[in-house]
Amino acid sequence: MPNTEQIRFQTDVCYIESQGILKTPESTLKLNLSEQYILSYLIDNYGNPVTKDELLKVGWPDRIVTEASLFQVIRALRVKLNEKKKGDVIETLPRVGYQIREFTRETINFQEEANLSPFKKIGKKTAIVSAIGLAAVGAGIGWMKYVPSHTPTNYIIEKDRIGSNDITIVTANADDLADLRSKVKELIKGQTKKYGKLVTQNERVYLLKTDEFYSAAWCAVDANDQCIKNTDFSYKIATDEWDKFANIVINNQKVYHETPVIQTEYAREPTAVVYTSYIDKSGIRSKVMHYFMTPTDNKGVFDYSLMSFIKDPDSGNFRALAISASKAYVENRESQFLQTIKIEPEMFHWAYQPSPDYDEKESLALKHTCHFECQSSDKRSYYNYVVYKQPNLLLMLNEFTGFFWNSTSQGDPSISYSDYFSGIVPDENKKSDK
């Protein structure tokens, strides 16, 4: 097969223009068309400043867009090009535009590309994807692994009762199961040593481990084994931050969800609200998501959208992170869980702006949101699983973000999220990928 050219930047990321992809030794990433047009134009004009007006015409030849769209693409390219600091590859020229930094041209053999493992090829089977289009995130997120799933994940599920607490452990392999078993024993031992007894009582507990993070969800239960209002909460914990979480549990200092200060004139009362606490090195401690569900004409099919916000550490207000829109289908299949909900993305938009208060590279909140942009960018479906449900409350498991509680709207119980899934028979006319 013929040879082709790749451009190697100072960050050791390579651009193969003929295929529209960026490569590192570990990862391969497909750029969208606007990103390809703009990066290629900057390369073609190496040594010459390129104005914003030029790039607007190049990036969107068939429509008129604002400079905000250009800024979004430039920021996305900085992340995908693995810039450690702004300007490593794309230099900003104040009041002028942009200019590409030095690069080298190399020849590669297409045959070698054809012989790559399926996990390194581009397309619907892509297995390693960077933080695709972290459009409004400053440099530093870096490359992240992502394995697309076209069928529901098959988990190992183990249930146990410790004292008055019901524990459910969910993992993808036996090693992770053994790790979580060990960690549960350490938590019990630590709390018993501190207080002389196990002070965590009458709780429903769920734990998950993945390659990127731990996920934990709790609620206190009443005499009928139902979650007590406002005691539901969940944590996402970086793999190297478990000890911080363990100290919270041992010292019985778990954080419950709060009433967020969110100001927006664009959203009606949400169908459900999700509260998540994060333990990582990013400085982002919590996130709130507003879910909106609207039934369609097809039974078991919904217009499904969300708005997400992260908490500002100084003001206590929640800043907009992203919005997305999808279709949700109740899957007609046997499941390990109560129900399987297939999500088919339709739109994603970043609202986040970089902040010196945060280390974006360490943020699970941003990494998790990147997964949803990955899905939306390539129109790839993903799955949510209903793990537990009661009136006005659902516990969901997402393939990429772990456990999260959906607290349904108190303002309009007629559109209760959990009511939607309480007795739905899936649409028999919807094709399944089983």
Stockholm file with secondary structure:
# STOCKHOLM 1.0

chainA/1-434         MPNTEQIRFQTDVCYIESQGILKTPESTLKLNLSEQYILSYLIDNYGNPVTKDELLKVGWPDRIVTEASLFQVIRALRVKLNEKKKGDVIETLPRVGYQIREFTRETINFQEEANLSPFKKIGKKTAIVSAIGLAAVGAGIGWMKYVPSHTPTNYIIEKDRIGSNDITIVTANADDLADLRSKVKELIKGQTKKYGKLVTQNERVYLLKTDEFYSAAWCAVDANDQCIKNTDFSYKIATDEWDKFANIVINNQKVYHETPVIQTEYAREPTAVVYTSYIDKSGIRSKVMHYFMTPTDNKGVFDYSLMSFIKDPDSGNFRALAISASKAYVENRESQFLQTIKIEPEMFHWAYQPSPDYDEKESLALKHTCHFECQSSDKRSYYNYVVYKQPNLLLMLNEFTGFFWNSTSQGDPSISYSDYFSGIVPDENKKSDK
#=GR chainA/1-434 SS CCEEEEEEETTSCEEETTTTEEECSSCEEECCHHHHHHHHHHHHTTTSCEEHHHHHHHHCTTSCCCHHHHHHHHHHHHHHTTCSSTTSSEEEETTTEEEECCEEEEEEEHHHHHTSCGGGSCSTTCCCCCCTTCTTCCTTCCCCCCCCCSSCCCCEEEEEEETTEEEEEEESSHHHHHHHHHHHHHHHHHHHHHHSSCCCCSEEEEEEECSSEEEEEEEEBCTTSCBCTTCCEEEEEETTCHHHHHHHHHTTCCCCCCCCBCCCSSCCSCSEEEEEEEESSSSCCEEEEEEEEEECSSTTEEEEEEEEEEECTTTCBEEEEEEEEEEEEECCSCCSSSEEEEEEEEEEEECCCCCTTCCGGGCHHHHHHHHHHHHHHHTCCEEEEEEEEETTEEEEEETTTEEEEEEECSSCGGGCHHHHTTSCCCCTTSCCCC
#=GC SS_cons         CCEEEEEEETTSCEEETTTTEEECSSCEEECCHHHHHHHHHHHHTTTSCEEHHHHHHHHCTTSCCCHHHHHHHHHHHHHHTTCSSTTSSEEEETTTEEEECCEEEEEEEHHHHHTSCGGGSCSTTCCCCCCTTCTTCCTTCCCCCCCCCSSCCCCEEEEEEETTEEEEEEESSHHHHHHHHHHHHHHHHHHHHHHSSCCCCSEEEEEEECSSEEEEEEEEBCTTSCBCTTCCEEEEEETTCHHHHHHHHHTTCCCCCCCCBCCCSSCCSCSEEEEEEEESSSSCCEEEEEEEEEECSSTTEEEEEEEEEEECTTTCBEEEEEEEEEEEEECCSCCSSSEEEEEEEEEEEECCCCCTTCCGGGCHHHHHHHHHHHHHHHTCCEEEEEEEEETTEEEEEETTTEEEEEEECSSCGGGCHHHHTTSCCCCTTSCCCC
//
